[in-house]
Amino acid sequence: MNGNLGAIPAELAGKVVTPGDRRYHILRSTYTTVGRPAAVVLPESAHDVGAALRLAQDSGLRVAIRSGGHGLSGSGTNDGGLVIDLRALNRIDVIDRGSRLVRIEAGARWAQVAEALATHGLAISSGDHGNVGVGGIATGGGVGWLVRQYGLTIDHIRAVEVVLPNGTAVRADAETEPDLLWVMRGAGAGAGVAVAFEIEAMELRDVGYAQLLLPVDPAGETLRRWADVIAQSPRELSTAVLLSSQGSTAAAFITAVVASDNPSVVRDALEPLLGIADITVQQAHIVPYTELVPRFHLHANTGQMPSRTTNGLLTGLTPDAARALVTAASGPAPAFVQLRSLGGATHDPAPSSMAFTHRHQDILAIASAFSPNERSTLAAAWKPLAPHIDGAYVNFESARDEAAFARAYPGSAGTRVTDLWKHYDPEGVLRPRPPA
Ligand SMILES: Cc1cc2nc3c(=O)[nH]c(=O)nc-3n(C[C@H](O)[C@H](O)[C@H](O)COP(=O)(O)OP(=O)(O)OC[C@H]3O[C@@H](n4cnc5c(N)ncnc54)[C@H](O)[C@@H]3O)c2cc1C
């Protein structure tokens, strides 16, 4: 599908950016991928999104949807097609302070959300970066700094305003469009364009925040001790571990966040982590949640991070899996490996309650490799880990093939996702597919 841009409808006048426009160079690309689209549309309403979808179809142009442009597969841009960039749809409103219900448009960034909600004493656990878009996280999952306390971002979505590929605007909630709500919470990218979400936020202002640096032994025993501590920890504690290569082994940089502003709760939650190895650097503070997804994260996306990422979920951490993680992060061509603690509230929803069905796993392992040899480096690093994987999270995946789909949506969930994508998008306008 690669046509020519047709006549621009009146409602999109001034909102379509083509290569001759001086705005084009900052709109063409995403974080990982330089794009050369025929046009970027900047809708200001759901109606505009519908018009943009119709323009693409009438012009025979392939569509890319973009909220924050941080997607790891580069699907937020394309070559020769039409990009619908939702950045102008970025309102953040508290609908009902009593029930903590907020309405957030898909083009907002999580730094903006954190800042806007902080003035109401509210927060949403989203991800670790303030520049990531609401639309990508809230249609895929959302493994944030408070994931064990809050669960995934999508666990708290109560309604989604969607523009279907045929241009129709629909509000999906549990009563009126339960199937659409089900698929938008975890596999939204193939069903429709989410323009806004109603999400239940949490009461939260300040959090405990600690950073630890420690050596990791080649057998991964340190990582196993970390996993054991997390398994016994209260939900308030969530951690992210970065493994950095130190020749034949690795060092771990742990960020721990405690969902409390009470120093003794924070201390009690953090203390067991101090026993897992000889900690070389440690610091702990109570900080506003906004400092974890700060405004200075906001930046333009110009394809500045050419890279490839994959991930897998782990149930427990066996000795073999722990050793494979250290191997992936060390040696002559290491991958950049991150671990996120799951469990706690991520296990609460019934697996079948939404398209993200992974509700028993304990760890999310993410591996990235950077240009120029990103494909081969990642493939080699991931090989020893692959046998230990128990499902995957769609948002930390660069591949757009059937194998990646099957890891994210295994078994009957995959069948239901495919059926619903066909139902809402019979022409396959939004269906994820390998880059042209
Ligand atoms: C630096 C960095 C840090 C990250 N940290 C985290 C983290 O801590 N936790 C976490 O869970 N994830 C994290 N991610 C992954 C992130 O969830 C995904 O990359 C997500 O897709 C980014 O959302 P976006 O709106 O910025 O992406 P975009 O590039 O705008 O979109 C990516 C794709 O998502 C789909 N999509 C986006 N918006 C919509 C919409 N409104 N309606 C329908 N489909 C849509 C489309 O298929 C689109 O092509 C991180 C990514 C990066 C690059």
The ligand as an SDF file (V2000), in Angstrom:
LIG
                    3D

 53 58  0  0  0  0  0  0  0  0999 V2000
   13.4490    5.2540   26.9690 C   0  0  0  0  0  0  0  0  0  0  0  0
   12.2830    4.3150   27.0900 C   0  0  0  0  0  0  0  0  0  0  0  0
   11.8500    3.9500   28.3560 C   0  0  0  0  0  0  0  0  0  0  0  0
   10.7610    3.0880   28.4930 C   0  0  0  0  0  0  0  0  0  0  0  0
   10.3710    2.7270   29.7540 N   0  0  0  0  0  0  0  0  0  0  0  0
    9.2530    1.9670   29.9010 C   0  0  0  0  0  0  0  0  0  0  0  0
    8.8140    1.5990   31.2000 C   0  0  0  0  0  0  0  0  0  0  0  0
    9.4340    1.9440   32.2010 O   0  0  0  0  0  0  0  0  0  0  0  0
    7.6950    0.8450   31.3010 N   0  0  0  0  0  0  0  0  0  0  0  0
    6.9910    0.4330   30.2150 C   0  0  0  0  0  0  0  0  0  0  0  0
    5.9670   -0.2170   30.3860 O   0  0  0  0  0  0  0  0  0  0  0  0
    7.4150    0.7250   28.9620 N   0  0  0  0  0  0  0  0  0  0  0  0
    8.5240    1.4660   28.7890 C   0  0  0  0  0  0  0  0  0  0  0  0
    8.9870    1.7400   27.5360 N   0  0  0  0  0  0  0  0  0  0  0  0
    8.3300    1.1040   26.4020 C   0  0  0  0  0  0  0  0  0  0  0  0
    7.0650    1.8620   26.0320 C   0  0  0  0  0  0  0  0  0  0  0  0
    5.9850    1.3600   26.7710 O   0  0  0  0  0  0  0  0  0  0  0  0
    6.7410    1.6420   24.5800 C   0  0  0  0  0  0  0  0  0  0  0  0
    7.8490    1.9820   23.8020 O   0  0  0  0  0  0  0  0  0  0  0  0
    5.5010    2.4660   24.1550 C   0  0  0  0  0  0  0  0  0  0  0  0
    4.9820    1.9350   22.9700 O   0  0  0  0  0  0  0  0  0  0  0  0
    5.8510    3.9070   23.9420 C   0  0  0  0  0  0  0  0  0  0  0  0
    4.6830    4.6750   23.8370 O   0  0  0  0  0  0  0  0  0  0  0  0
    4.6930    5.9480   22.8800 P   0  0  0  0  0  0  0  0  0  0  0  0
    3.3030    6.4600   22.8520 O   0  0  0  0  0  0  0  0  0  0  0  0
    5.7760    6.8800   23.2770 O   0  0  0  0  0  0  0  0  0  0  0  0
    5.0980    5.2440   21.5160 O   0  0  0  0  0  0  0  0  0  0  0  0
    4.8100    5.5720   19.9830 P   0  0  0  0  0  0  0  0  0  0  0  0
    6.1020    5.3610   19.2790 O   0  0  0  0  0  0  0  0  0  0  0  0
    4.1260    6.8520   19.8160 O   0  0  0  0  0  0  0  0  0  0  0  0
    3.8080    4.4120   19.5850 O   0  0  0  0  0  0  0  0  0  0  0  0
    4.2690    3.1050   19.4250 C   0  0  0  0  0  0  0  0  0  0  0  0
    3.1160    2.2660   18.8780 C   0  0  0  0  0  0  0  0  0  0  0  0
    2.1420    2.0730   19.9090 O   0  0  0  0  0  0  0  0  0  0  0  0
    0.8450    2.0990   19.3360 C   0  0  0  0  0  0  0  0  0  0  0  0
    0.1400    3.2950   19.8270 N   0  0  0  0  0  0  0  0  0  0  0  0
    0.6980    4.4260   20.3110 C   0  0  0  0  0  0  0  0  0  0  0  0
   -0.2660    5.2860   20.6520 N   0  0  0  0  0  0  0  0  0  0  0  0
   -1.4370    4.6910   20.3480 C   0  0  0  0  0  0  0  0  0  0  0  0
   -2.7770    5.1010   20.4470 C   0  0  0  0  0  0  0  0  0  0  0  0
   -3.0990    6.2870   20.9300 N   0  0  0  0  0  0  0  0  0  0  0  0
   -3.7480    4.2470   20.0530 N   0  0  0  0  0  0  0  0  0  0  0  0
   -3.4340    3.0260   19.5570 C   0  0  0  0  0  0  0  0  0  0  0  0
   -2.1690    2.5790   19.4390 N   0  0  0  0  0  0  0  0  0  0  0  0
   -1.1970    3.4240   19.8240 C   0  0  0  0  0  0  0  0  0  0  0  0
    1.0260    2.2050   17.8350 C   0  0  0  0  0  0  0  0  0  0  0  0
    1.1150    0.9200   17.2650 O   0  0  0  0  0  0  0  0  0  0  0  0
    2.3490    2.9080   17.7580 C   0  0  0  0  0  0  0  0  0  0  0  0
    2.9760    2.7670   16.5050 O   0  0  0  0  0  0  0  0  0  0  0  0
   10.0850    2.5820   27.3510 C   0  0  0  0  0  0  0  0  0  0  0  0
   10.5270    2.9510   26.0740 C   0  0  0  0  0  0  0  0  0  0  0  0
   11.6280    3.8060   25.9460 C   0  0  0  0  0  0  0  0  0  0  0  0
   12.1080    4.1610   24.5760 C   0  0  0  0  0  0  0  0  0  0  0  0
  1  2  1  0
  2  3  1  0
  2 52  2  0
  3  4  2  0
  4  5  1  0
  4 50  1  0
  5  6  2  0
  6  7  1  0
  6 13  1  0
  7  8  2  0
  7  9  1  0
  9 10  1  0
 10 11  2  0
 10 12  1  0
 12 13  2  0
 13 14  1  0
 14 15  1  0
 14 50  1  0
 15 16  1  0
 16 17  1  0
 16 18  1  0
 18 19  1  0
 18 20  1  0
 20 21  1  0
 20 22  1  0
 22 23  1  0
 23 24  1  0
 24 25  2  0
 24 26  1  0
 24 27  1  0
 27 28  1  0
 28 29  2  0
 28 30  1  0
 28 31  1  0
 31 32  1  0
 32 33  1  0
 33 34  1  0
 33 48  1  0
 34 35  1  0
 35 36  1  0
 35 46  1  0
 36 37  1  0
 36 45  1  0
 37 38  2  0
 38 39  1  0
 39 40  1  0
 39 45  2  0
 40 41  1  0
 40 42  2  0
 42 43  1  0
 43 44  2  0
 44 45  1  0
 46 47  1  0
 46 48  1  0
 48 49  1  0
 50 51  2  0
 51 52  1  0
 52 53  1  0
M  END
$$$$
